[in-house]
Amino acid sequence: MGKPLSIDLRERVLSFVEAGHSRRAAAQHFDVSVSFAVKLMTRARVTGTIKPARQGRPPGRGKLAPFGGFLGTRGDAEPDITMPELAEELAKVTS
């Protein structure tokens, strides 16, 4: 997954389009994709913000979500623990 473009660039594209230029012209001027310019303007109109949407899985979901507290505490207590050691300890706790 790629990184979102900076807020500064988003603001400049928004200002350029609001100044009367087309989205295509903004994309060419700022060397971004036309899709980005179109989606940015749609996002600004619909949500009122140009901040990028959150990427990735929603927090608190996934296979290890129920063990988040244990894993965080264990990782903080011993930062050099290896994944196999952590998996072994987790297996002991869950069985």
N, CA, C and O atoms as a GROMACS GRO file, in nm:
protein
  380
    1MET      N    1   0.085  -0.117   0.000
    1MET     CA    2   0.000   0.000   0.000
    1MET      C    3   0.090   0.124   0.000
    1MET      O    4   0.185   0.133   0.078
    2GLY      N    5   0.059   0.216  -0.086
    2GLY     CA    6   0.139   0.336  -0.096
    2GLY      C    7   0.110   0.436   0.014
    2GLY      O    8   0.013   0.424   0.088
    3LYS      N    9   0.197   0.535   0.024
    3LYS     CA   10   0.176   0.641   0.123
    3LYS      C   11   0.088   0.750   0.063
    3LYS      O   12   0.097   0.778  -0.056
    4PRO      N   13   0.005   0.812   0.144
    4PRO     CA   14  -0.078   0.921   0.093
    4PRO      C   15   0.008   1.043   0.061
    4PRO      O   16   0.112   1.066   0.124
    5LEU      N   17  -0.036   1.120  -0.036
    5LEU     CA   18   0.036   1.242  -0.071
    5LEU      C   19   0.020   1.346   0.039
    5LEU      O   20  -0.078   1.343   0.115
    6SER      N   21   0.115   1.437   0.048
    6SER     CA   22   0.119   1.532   0.159
    6SER      C   23   0.000   1.628   0.158
    6SER      O   24  -0.061   1.653   0.054
    7ILE      N   25  -0.031   1.680   0.275
    7ILE     CA   26  -0.139   1.777   0.289
    7ILE      C   27  -0.104   1.903   0.209
    7ILE      O   28  -0.192   1.965   0.149
    8ASP      N   29   0.023   1.942   0.209
    8ASP     CA   30   0.066   2.060   0.135
    8ASP      C   31   0.032   2.046  -0.014
    8ASP      O   32  -0.024   2.138  -0.073
    9LEU      N   33   0.065   1.932  -0.073
    9LEU     CA   34   0.035   1.909  -0.214
    9LEU      C   35  -0.116   1.907  -0.236
    9LEU      O   36  -0.166   1.961  -0.335
   10ARG      N   37  -0.188   1.845  -0.145
   10ARG     CA   38  -0.334   1.840  -0.156
   10ARG      C   39  -0.393   1.981  -0.155
   10ARG      O   40  -0.483   2.011  -0.232
   11GLU      N   41  -0.342   2.066  -0.066
   11GLU     CA   42  -0.390   2.204  -0.058
   11GLU      C   43  -0.361   2.280  -0.186
   11GLU      O   44  -0.444   2.358  -0.233
   12ARG      N   45  -0.242   2.258  -0.242
   12ARG     CA   46  -0.205   2.329  -0.366
   12ARG      C   47  -0.292   2.284  -0.484
   12ARG      O   48  -0.333   2.367  -0.565
   13VAL      N   49  -0.320   2.154  -0.493
   13VAL     CA   50  -0.407   2.104  -0.600
   13VAL      C   51  -0.547   2.161  -0.584
   13VAL      O   52  -0.608   2.206  -0.681
   14LEU      N   53  -0.598   2.160  -0.462
   14LEU     CA   54  -0.731   2.214  -0.433
   14LEU      C   55  -0.739   2.361  -0.472
   14LEU      O   56  -0.834   2.403  -0.539
   15SER      N   57  -0.641   2.440  -0.432
   15SER     CA   58  -0.639   2.583  -0.464
   15SER      C   59  -0.632   2.606  -0.614
   15SER      O   60  -0.698   2.696  -0.666
   16PHE      N   61  -0.553   2.526  -0.683
   16PHE     CA   62  -0.537   2.540  -0.827
   16PHE      C   63  -0.671   2.516  -0.898
   16PHE      O   64  -0.708   2.590  -0.989
   17VAL      N   65  -0.742   2.412  -0.856
   17VAL     CA   66  -0.872   2.380  -0.918
   17VAL      C   67  -0.974   2.487  -0.880
   17VAL      O   68  -1.052   2.530  -0.965
   18GLU      N   69  -0.974   2.529  -0.755
   18GLU     CA   70  -1.069   2.633  -0.712
   18GLU      C   71  -1.043   2.767  -0.780
   18GLU      O   72  -1.132   2.852  -0.786
   19ALA      N   73  -0.921   2.787  -0.829
   19ALA     CA   74  -0.887   2.910  -0.900
   19ALA      C   75  -0.941   2.910  -1.043
   19ALA      O   76  -0.926   3.009  -1.115
   20GLY      N   77  -1.002   2.799  -1.084
   20GLY     CA   78  -1.065   2.794  -1.215
   20GLY      C   79  -1.002   2.699  -1.314
   20GLY      O   80  -1.049   2.688  -1.428
   21HIS      N   81  -0.898   2.630  -1.275
   21HIS     CA   82  -0.834   2.535  -1.365
   21HIS      C   83  -0.907   2.401  -1.358
   21HIS      O   84  -0.978   2.373  -1.261
   22SER      N   85  -0.888   2.320  -1.460
   22SER     CA   86  -0.951   2.188  -1.461
   22SER      C   87  -0.872   2.092  -1.372
   22SER      O   88  -0.758   2.118  -1.335
   23ARG      N   89  -0.936   1.983  -1.339
   23ARG     CA   90  -0.868   1.881  -1.258
   23ARG      C   91  -0.754   1.818  -1.337
   23ARG      O   92  -0.650   1.784  -1.282
   24ARG      N   93  -0.777   1.803  -1.467
   24ARG     CA   94  -0.672   1.749  -1.554
   24ARG      C   95  -0.551   1.843  -1.559
   24ARG      O   96  -0.437   1.798  -1.554
   25ALA      N   97  -0.578   1.971  -1.568
   25ALA     CA   98  -0.468   2.069  -1.570
   25ALA      C   99  -0.393   2.068  -1.437
   25ALA      O  100  -0.270   2.079  -1.434
   26ALA      N  101  -0.466   2.054  -1.328
   26ALA     CA  102  -0.402   2.046  -1.196
   26ALA      C  103  -0.313   1.923  -1.186
   26ALA      O  104  -0.202   1.929  -1.134
   27ALA      N  105  -0.363   1.812  -1.236
   27ALA     CA  106  -0.286   1.687  -1.233
   27ALA      C  107  -0.156   1.704  -1.312
   27ALA      O  108  -0.049   1.662  -1.267
   28GLN      N  109  -0.166   1.763  -1.428
   28GLN     CA  110  -0.047   1.783  -1.511
   28GLN      C  111   0.049   1.883  -1.446
   28GLN      O  112   0.170   1.862  -1.446
   29HIS      N  113  -0.005   1.991  -1.392
   29HIS     CA  114   0.078   2.096  -1.332
   29HIS      C  115   0.155   2.044  -1.211
   29HIS      O  116   0.272   2.078  -1.192
   30PHE      N  117   0.091   1.962  -1.128
   30PHE     CA  118   0.155   1.914  -1.005
   30PHE      C  119   0.213   1.773  -1.019
   30PHE      O  120   0.260   1.715  -0.921
   31ASP      N  121   0.209   1.719  -1.141
   31ASP     CA  122   0.266   1.588  -1.169
   31ASP      C  123   0.206   1.479  -1.080
   31ASP      O  124   0.278   1.398  -1.021
   32VAL      N  125   0.074   1.478  -1.072
   32VAL     CA  126   0.001   1.373  -1.002
   32VAL      C  127  -0.096   1.312  -1.103
   32VAL      O  128  -0.114   1.365  -1.213
   33SER      N  129  -0.158   1.202  -1.066
   33SER     CA  130  -0.251   1.139  -1.159
   33SER      C  131  -0.382   1.218  -1.165
   33SER      O  132  -0.420   1.287  -1.071
   34VAL      N  133  -0.448   1.206  -1.278
   34VAL     CA  134  -0.579   1.269  -1.294
   34VAL      C  135  -0.675   1.210  -1.192
   34VAL      O  136  -0.759   1.280  -1.135
   35SER      N  137  -0.663   1.081  -1.169
   35SER     CA  138  -0.748   1.013  -1.070
   35SER      C  139  -0.733   1.076  -0.932
   35SER      O  140  -0.832   1.095  -0.861
   36PHE      N  141  -0.609   1.108  -0.894
   36PHE     CA  142  -0.587   1.171  -0.764
   36PHE      C  143  -0.658   1.305  -0.757
   36PHE      O  144  -0.725   1.335  -0.658
   37ALA      N  145  -0.644   1.386  -0.860
   37ALA     CA  146  -0.705   1.519  -0.860
   37ALA      C  147  -0.858   1.509  -0.854
   37ALA      O  148  -0.923   1.584  -0.780
   38VAL      N  149  -0.914   1.418  -0.930
   38VAL     CA  150  -1.060   1.400  -0.930
   38VAL      C  151  -1.108   1.352  -0.794
   38VAL      O  152  -1.203   1.406  -0.738
   39LYS      N  153  -1.040   1.250  -0.740
   39LYS     CA  154  -1.081   1.196  -0.610
   39LYS      C  155  -1.062   1.297  -0.498
   39LYS      O  156  -1.142   1.301  -0.404
   40LEU      N  157  -0.957   1.377  -0.506
   40LEU     CA  158  -0.933   1.480  -0.405
   40LEU      C  159  -1.047   1.582  -0.404
   40LEU      O  160  -1.098   1.617  -0.298
   41MET      N  161  -1.085   1.627  -0.520
   41MET     CA  162  -1.192   1.726  -0.529
   41MET      C  163  -1.326   1.666  -0.484
   41MET      O  164  -1.406   1.734  -0.419
   42THR      N  165  -1.349   1.541  -0.517
   42THR     CA  166  -1.471   1.474  -0.471
   42THR      C  167  -1.470   1.461  -0.320
   42THR      O  168  -1.572   1.486  -0.254
   43ARG      N  169  -1.356   1.422  -0.264
   43ARG     CA  170  -1.344   1.409  -0.118
   43ARG      C  171  -1.366   1.544  -0.050
   43ARG      O  172  -1.433   1.551   0.054
   44ALA      N  173  -1.311   1.649  -0.106
   44ALA     CA  174  -1.328   1.782  -0.047
   44ALA      C  175  -1.475   1.824  -0.050
   44ALA      O  176  -1.525   1.884   0.046
   45ARG      N  177  -1.543   1.793  -0.160
   45ARG     CA  178  -1.683   1.831  -0.172
   45ARG      C  179  -1.773   1.748  -0.079
   45ARG      O  180  -1.862   1.802  -0.014
   46VAL      N  181  -1.750   1.619  -0.073
   46VAL     CA  182  -1.837   1.529   0.003
   46VAL      C  183  -1.811   1.535   0.153
   46VAL      O  184  -1.905   1.545   0.231
   47THR      N  185  -1.684   1.530   0.193
   47THR     CA  186  -1.651   1.523   0.336
   47THR      C  187  -1.612   1.657   0.396
   47THR      O  188  -1.617   1.674   0.518
   48GLY      N  189  -1.572   1.751   0.311
   48GLY     CA  190  -1.528   1.881   0.362
   48GLY      C  191  -1.384   1.881   0.409
   48GLY      O  192  -1.338   1.978   0.469
   49THR      N  193  -1.312   1.774   0.382
   49THR     CA  194  -1.172   1.766   0.423
   49THR      C  195  -1.089   1.708   0.310
   49THR      O  196  -1.140   1.633   0.226
   50ILE      N  197  -0.962   1.743   0.307
   50ILE     CA  198  -0.872   1.686   0.207
   50ILE      C  199  -0.772   1.590   0.271
   50ILE      O  200  -0.682   1.539   0.204
   51LYS      N  201  -0.789   1.566   0.400
   51LYS     CA  202  -0.702   1.470   0.468
   51LYS      C  203  -0.722   1.332   0.408
   51LYS      O  204  -0.834   1.295   0.373
   52PRO      N  205  -0.615   1.254   0.395
   52PRO     CA  206  -0.630   1.120   0.338
   52PRO      C  207  -0.710   1.030   0.430
   52PRO      O  208  -0.707   1.045   0.553
   53ALA      N  209  -0.782   0.937   0.371
   53ALA     CA  210  -0.859   0.840   0.450
   53ALA      C  211  -0.761   0.744   0.518
   53ALA      O  212  -0.650   0.723   0.470
   54ARG      N  213  -0.803   0.688   0.628
   54ARG     CA  214  -0.720   0.592   0.699
   54ARG      C  215  -0.700   0.470   0.612
   54ARG      O  216  -0.793   0.423   0.547
   55GLN      N  217  -0.578   0.418   0.610
   55GLN     CA  218  -0.547   0.299   0.532
   55GLN      C  219  -0.534   0.178   0.624
   55GLN      O  220  -0.504   0.191   0.742
   56GLY      N  221  -0.558   0.065   0.567
   56GLY     CA  222  -0.537  -0.059   0.641
   56GLY      C  223  -0.661  -0.109   0.712
   56GLY      O  224  -0.770  -0.054   0.698
   57ARG      N  225  -0.640  -0.212   0.787
   57ARG     CA  226  -0.748  -0.278   0.860
   57ARG      C  227  -0.795  -0.189   0.973
   57ARG      O  228  -0.713  -0.122   1.037
   58PRO      N  229  -0.925  -0.188   1.000
   58PRO     CA  230  -0.974  -0.112   1.115
   58PRO      C  231  -0.912  -0.163   1.245
   58PRO      O  232  -0.892  -0.284   1.260
   59PRO      N  233  -0.881  -0.074   1.339
   59PRO     CA  234  -0.820  -0.119   1.464
   59PRO      C  235  -0.913  -0.212   1.542
   59PRO      O  236  -1.035  -0.197   1.538
   60GLY      N  237  -0.853  -0.306   1.612
   60GLY     CA  238  -0.932  -0.396   1.695
   60GLY      C  239  -0.987  -0.515   1.621
   60GLY      O  240  -1.074  -0.586   1.673
   61ARG      N  241  -0.940  -0.539   1.502
   61ARG     CA  242  -0.987  -0.654   1.424
   61ARG      C  243  -0.869  -0.744   1.391
   61ARG      O  244  -0.754  -0.703   1.405
   62GLY      N  245  -0.896  -0.862   1.347
   62GLY     CA  246  -0.792  -0.955   1.307
   62GLY      C  247  -0.776  -1.067   1.408
   62GLY      O  248  -0.836  -1.066   1.515
   63LYS      N  249  -0.696  -1.163   1.370
   63LYS     CA  250  -0.678  -1.284   1.452
   63LYS      C  251  -0.618  -1.255   1.590
   63LYS      O  252  -0.655  -1.319   1.688
   64LEU      N  253  -0.528  -1.159   1.596
   64LEU     CA  254  -0.458  -1.134   1.722
   64LEU      C  255  -0.522  -1.025   1.807
   64LEU      O  256  -0.470  -0.992   1.914
   65ALA      N  257  -0.632  -0.969   1.764
   65ALA     CA  258  -0.697  -0.861   1.838
   65ALA      C  259  -0.730  -0.900   1.982
   65ALA      O  260  -0.709  -0.819   2.073
   66PRO      N  261  -0.781  -1.020   2.007
   66PRO     CA  262  -0.810  -1.056   2.146
   66PRO      C  263  -0.687  -1.064   2.236
   66PRO      O  264  -0.698  -1.058   2.358
   67PHE      N  265  -0.570  -1.076   2.176
   67PHE     CA  266  -0.447  -1.092   2.252
   67PHE      C  267  -0.361  -0.966   2.250
   67PHE      O  268  -0.245  -0.970   2.291
   68GLY      N  269  -0.416  -0.856   2.203
   68GLY     CA  270  -0.341  -0.731   2.189
   68GLY      C  271  -0.278  -0.685   2.320
   68GLY      O  272  -0.163  -0.642   2.321
   69GLY      N  273  -0.353  -0.694   2.429
   69GLY     CA  274  -0.300  -0.653   2.559
   69GLY      C  275  -0.180  -0.736   2.600
   69GLY      O  276  -0.078  -0.683   2.644
   70PHE      N  277  -0.194  -0.867   2.587
   70PHE     CA  278  -0.085  -0.958   2.624
   70PHE      C  279   0.038  -0.931   2.538
   70PHE      O  280   0.150  -0.921   2.590
   71LEU      N  281   0.018  -0.920   2.409
   71LEU     CA  282   0.132  -0.901   2.318
   71LEU      C  283   0.201  -0.768   2.343
   71LEU      O  284   0.324  -0.760   2.340
   72GLY      N  285   0.123  -0.663   2.366
   72GLY     CA  286   0.182  -0.532   2.393
   72GLY      C  287   0.261  -0.532   2.522
   72GLY      O  288   0.373  -0.481   2.526
   73THR      N  289   0.203  -0.588   2.627
   73THR     CA  290   0.271  -0.594   2.757
   73THR      C  291   0.398  -0.676   2.747
   73THR      O  292   0.503  -0.638   2.799
   74ARG      N  293   0.388  -0.790   2.680
   74ARG     CA  294   0.503  -0.880   2.668
   74ARG      C  295   0.614  -0.816   2.585
   74ARG      O  296   0.732  -0.829   2.617
   75GLY      N  297   0.576  -0.748   2.479
   75GLY     CA  298   0.674  -0.681   2.395
   75GLY      C  299   0.743  -0.566   2.467
   75GLY      O  300   0.862  -0.543   2.449
   76ASP      N  301   0.667  -0.493   2.550
   76ASP     CA  302   0.725  -0.384   2.628
   76ASP      C  303   0.820  -0.436   2.735
   76ASP      O  304   0.924  -0.376   2.763
   77ALA      N  305   0.784  -0.550   2.796
   77ALA     CA  306   0.865  -0.607   2.902
   77ALA      C  307   0.998  -0.660   2.848
   77ALA      O  308   1.102  -0.648   2.914
   78GLU      N  309   0.995  -0.718   2.731
   78GLU     CA  310   1.117  -0.775   2.672
   78GLU      C  311   1.122  -0.738   2.523
   78GLU      O  312   1.076  -0.816   2.440
   79PRO      N  313   1.176  -0.622   2.489
   79PRO     CA  314   1.175  -0.575   2.350
   79PRO      C  315   1.250  -0.666   2.252
   79PRO      O  316   1.223  -0.663   2.132
   80ASP      N  317   1.344  -0.746   2.302
   80ASP     CA  318   1.424  -0.831   2.214
   80ASP      C  319   1.364  -0.970   2.194
   80ASP      O  320   1.430  -1.057   2.137
   81ILE      N  321   1.242  -0.993   2.239
   81ILE     CA  322   1.181  -1.124   2.225
   81ILE      C  323   1.159  -1.155   2.077
   81ILE      O  324   1.121  -1.067   2.000
   82THR      N  325   1.184  -1.280   2.040
   82THR     CA  326   1.167  -1.320   1.900
   82THR      C  327   1.023  -1.365   1.877
   82THR      O  328   0.951  -1.396   1.972
   83MET      N  329   0.983  -1.368   1.752
   83MET     CA  330   0.847  -1.410   1.719
   83MET      C  331   0.820  -1.555   1.762
   83MET      O  332   0.713  -1.582   1.817
   84PRO      N  333   0.913  -1.649   1.740
   84PRO     CA  334   0.887  -1.786   1.787
   84PRO      C  335   0.869  -1.793   1.940
   84PRO      O  336   0.784  -1.866   1.989
   85GLU      N  337   0.950  -1.716   2.015
   85GLU     CA  338   0.936  -1.716   2.161
   85GLU      C  339   0.800  -1.657   2.201
   85GLU      O  340   0.733  -1.707   2.291
   86LEU      N  341   0.761  -1.550   2.133
   86LEU     CA  342   0.634  -1.487   2.163
   86LEU      C  343   0.517  -1.580   2.128
   86LEU      O  344   0.419  -1.587   2.202
   87ALA      N  345   0.529  -1.651   2.017
   87ALA     CA  346   0.425  -1.746   1.978
   87ALA      C  347   0.414  -1.859   2.078
   87ALA      O  348   0.304  -1.905   2.110
   88GLU      N  349   0.527  -1.904   2.129
   88GLU     CA  350   0.528  -2.011   2.229
   88GLU      C  351   0.459  -1.966   2.358
   88GLU      O  352   0.380  -2.040   2.415
   89GLU      N  353   0.490  -1.846   2.402
   89GLU     CA  354   0.428  -1.792   2.523
   89GLU      C  355   0.278  -1.772   2.503
   89GLU      O  356   0.198  -1.798   2.593
   90LEU      N  357   0.240  -1.726   2.387
   90LEU     CA  358   0.098  -1.706   2.357
   90LEU      C  359   0.025  -1.839   2.355
   90LEU      O  360  -0.089  -1.848   2.402
   91ALA      N  361   0.089  -1.942   2.301
   91ALA     CA  362   0.028  -2.075   2.300
   91ALA      C  363   0.006  -2.127   2.441
   91ALA      O  364  -0.095  -2.192   2.468
   92LYS      N  365   0.100  -2.100   2.531
   92LYS     CA  366   0.087  -2.144   2.670
   92LYS      C  367  -0.030  -2.073   2.739
   92LYS      O  368  -0.104  -2.133   2.816
   93VAL      N  369  -0.043  -1.944   2.710
   93VAL     CA  370  -0.147  -1.864   2.774
   93VAL      C  371  -0.286  -1.903   2.725
   93VAL      O  372  -0.382  -1.903   2.802
   94THR      N  373  -0.298  -1.938   2.596
   94THR     CA  374  -0.429  -1.967   2.540
   94THR      C  375  -0.473  -2.111   2.558
   94THR      O  376  -0.590  -2.142   2.538
   95SER      N  377  -0.382  -2.200   2.597
   95SER     CA  378  -0.423  -2.340   2.614
   95SER      C  379  -0.449  -2.378   2.756
   95SER      O  380  -0.484  -2.492   2.785
   0.00000   0.00000   0.00000
